[in-house]
Amino acid sequence: MTESTGPEAAAGSAASAAAGAPAPSVAWPVRVTHDRAIAWLRRRVPGAAAVRAQLYHHPMLATSYEVRKRDGSASAHALVDLVGGRAYATEPWEHVAFVPLAEAEAACAAAISDPVRVLDDERGERAARDLVRSVLLRGRRLGPPGQLHPLREPLLFGKPNWWLTATKDGRPVEIILDGLTGRHYALTA
């Protein structure tokens, strides 16, 4: 039996929950370039050999909601990780000039397969609504909670990440580097 590594391993057996769910057709533009990703790894792991950076796009769902109450309204935005299932409150995303996914992947010569979705759109939207309700309604214990309304259709997109691999003193190094923020997640180091 072989062990799967890399972003594909994150999907697990729960991928069947999203069987038939569409893959993203657009992507958030990459902010951390291939060269910057390689340079980042060389700075963080001095003496690394066989350094490689491969782009992949993590499936995400972007949502926007408004809660309407008698005394006014408020809005909130959320992103849902369709592989891990976690929802994140975020700044408005409507200003982002999403690019066709094929164009984003063609801009990078080294690309790997995107992770398999675990959540379908319905479960993703439910996670976003639950988060937004808690954010918008937190601290508003008195009075009716108000009505939650979507501001626009949810957007399915790919979030760019770099899968960085190398060796250091004969041992493998694997790190996921966020292609937007530069945050990293060590898998093997």
VEXBAKE-509486 format. One record per atom (N, C-alpha, C): z, x, y; residue in one letter. Coordinates in steps of 0.2 Angstrom, whole numbers, plus 5000, padded with zeros to 4 digits. Atoms other than C-alpha are relative to their C-alpha. Example, Ala and Ser with C-alpha at 12.3 -4.5 7.8 and 13.67 -1.06 7.14 Angstrom:
% residues 2
500050044994A503950624978A500050045006A499949964994S503650684995S500349965005S
//
This chain:
% residues 189
500050044994M500050005000M500050045006M500149964994T499550075017T500449965006T499750034994E500550045033E499550005006E500450014994S499549975048S500350035006S499749984993T499850065065T499549985005T500450014994G499150035082G500149925002G499950074997P499049865092P499849954995P500250055005E498249775077E500649984996E499450025004A499949785068A500449955003A499650044996A500749685081A499949934998A500250075001A499849525075A500449974994A499650025006G500749515058G499749944997G500350055004S500549375046S500049935004S500050064996A500849245060A499349985003A500750014997A499049265066A499749934998A500350065002S498549115056S500249945004S499850054995A499449005069A499549995005A500550004995A498049045081A499350004997A500650005003A496649035068A499549965004A500550034996G495048985077G500150005008G499949994993A495849015094A499550045003A500549964997P494549085106P500350075003P499849944998A494649265111A499850005008A500250004993P494649305130P499350025001P500749984998S492949325138S500050035007S499949974993V493649395155V500650054999V499449955000A494849545158A500250015007A499749984994W495949595172W499750075001W500349934999P495149755179P500550054999P499649955002V495849915173V500250045007V499749974995R496950005186R500150084999R499849945002V497450155176V499350024996V500749985003T495750245172T500250044993T499949955006H495450345156H500250075001H499849944998D495650505164D500750015002D499350004998R497250455172R500549994994R499650015006A497950395155A500050074996A500049935003I497450565147I500550055004I499649964996A498250655161A500849995000A499350025001W499850555160W500350024993W499849985007L499950595141L500250085000L499949925000R499750785144R500650025004R499449994996R501150775158R500649994996R499450025003R502350685147R500150034993R500049975006V501950775131V499750075001V500349944999P501650955136P499850044993P500249975006G500751055122G499749954995G500350055004A499950895115A499350024998A500749985003A498350925104A499749934998A500450065003A496950805099A500249945004A499850064996V497350695114V499449955001V500550055000R496450535114R500249935003R499850064997A496450375124A499549944999A500550055002Q495650215118Q500249935003Q499950064997L495550055128L500049944995L500150075003Y495949875121Y500349955005Y499850054996H496249715129H500549954996H499550045003H497849615125H499949935002H500250074998P497549425125P500649975003P499550034996M498549335138M499849945003M500250064997L498649165146L500350005007L499850004993A498849145165A500149935002A499950074998T499648985171T500349995007T499750014994S500148905188S500249935000S499750075000Y501348755190Y500349995007Y499750024994E502048655204E500549954998E499550055002V503648555203V500149965007V500050044994R503648405215R500749965000R499350044999K505348325221K499949965006K500050044994R505748205234R500150045006R499949964995D506348345245D499550065001D500549955000G504748455243G499850024994G500349985006S503848555231S500150085000S500049935001A503848735224A499550024995A500549985006S502648835213S500250064997S499949945004A502748965200A499450024996A500649975004H501549075190H500350034994H499849975007A501749135172A499450034997A500549975005L500849245160L500350004994L499750005006V501049225142V499650054995V500349955005D500749365129D499949964994D500250045006L499749275115L500150034994L499849975006V500249405103V500750004998V499350005001G502049425105G500449935002G499850074999G502349245112G500550005006G499550004994R503449295127R499649985007R500350024994A503149215144A500350045006A499849964995Y503349315160Y499949965007Y500150034993A503649245178A499650065004A500449954997T502349335189T499849975007T500350024994E501649335206E499349964999E500750045000P500049225210P499550054997P500549965003W498649295200W499349975002W500650034999E497249185207E499550055005E500449954996H496649335219H499750054996H500349955004V496149445204V499349984999V500750005002A494349475202A499950024993A500149995007F494249455183F499350024999F500749985002V492749545175V499949984993V500250025007P491749495160P500350054995P499749955004L492649575145L499550054997L500549955003A491049655138A499950055005A500149954995E490849735155E500550055000E499549955000A492549805155A500150054994A500049955005E492449875138E499450055000E500549965000A490749945141A500150065005A499849954995A491450045156A500450064997A499649955004C492550145143C499650014993C500449985006A491650235129A500550004994A499550015006A493250235118A500449945000A499750065000A493750065114A500249984993A499850025007I494649995099I500149925000I500050075001S494849815092S500649975004S499450034997D495949695102D500549974995D499550035005P497549625094P499849934999P500150075002V497449465085V500549955003V499650054997R498149315094R500449964995R499650035005V499649235086V500149935003V500050074996L499849085099L499449985001L500650034997D498548965102D500149975007D499950024993D498248895119D500649955001D499550054999E499448745117E500750035000E499449965001R500848855111R500250045006R499949964994G500548975125G500249965006G499850044994E500548835138E500749975000E499350035001R502148765131R500550065002R499649954998A502948935133A500150015007A500149994992A502348955151A500449945003A499650064997R503048775155R500750014999R499349995001D504748815147D500350055005D499849954995L504848975158L500049975007L500150024993V504248895174V500649945001V499550054998R505448745172R500750045001R499349974999S506948865170S500050045007S500049974994V506348965185V500049965006V500050044995L505948825196L500649955001L499450055000L507448715191L500650035000L499449965000R508748855190R500449985006R499650014994G510148815201G500049935003G500150074997R509548635205R500349954995R499750045005R510848545194R500149935002R499850074998L511148395205L499349975001L500650034999G509848265206G499550004995G500650005005P508248225196P499750075000P500349935000P507348385190P499350005003P500750004998G505648335197G499550004995G500650015005Q503948325189Q499650075001Q500449945001L503048485183L499249985000L500750015000H501148485187H499650075000H500449945000P499848615183P499650005006P500349994994L499048685199L499250014998L500749995002R497448735189R500050014993R500149985007E496748765172E500350064998E499849935002P497548905162P499450044999P500549955001L496549065161L500250044994L499949965005L496349155145L499750075002L500349934998F496049345149F500350054996F499849945003G496249515142G500350055005G499649954996K497549635149K499950074997K500249935002P496949815148P500650044998P499549965003N498049935138N499650064997N500349945003W497750115133W500450024994W499749985006W498150165115W499950085000W500149935000L498550355117L500350034994L499849975006T498650465102T499950085001T500049924999A498950655100A500450024994A499649975005T499850775089T500450055004T499649954997K501350885095K500450034994K499749965006D501951025083D499949974994D500250025006G501050945069G500249934999G499850075001R501850775071R499649955005R500450054996P500850615077P500449975006P499750034993V501150545095V499549945001V500450064998E500650365098E500449965006E499750034994I500950275115I499649955002I500450054996I500350115123I500250015007I500050004993L500050135141L499749945003L500350064996D499849985152D499550025005D500649994996G498149985160G500149985007G499950034994L498849895175L500550035004L499449974997T500549965179T500250074999T499849945002G500650125170G500650014996G499450005005R502150075160R499850024993R500249985006H502250145143H500549984995H499650025005Y502950095126Y499850054994Y500149955005A503150235113A500149974993A500050025007L502650195095L500350054996L499849945004T502850365088T500050065005T500049954995A503350515098A500550054998A
//
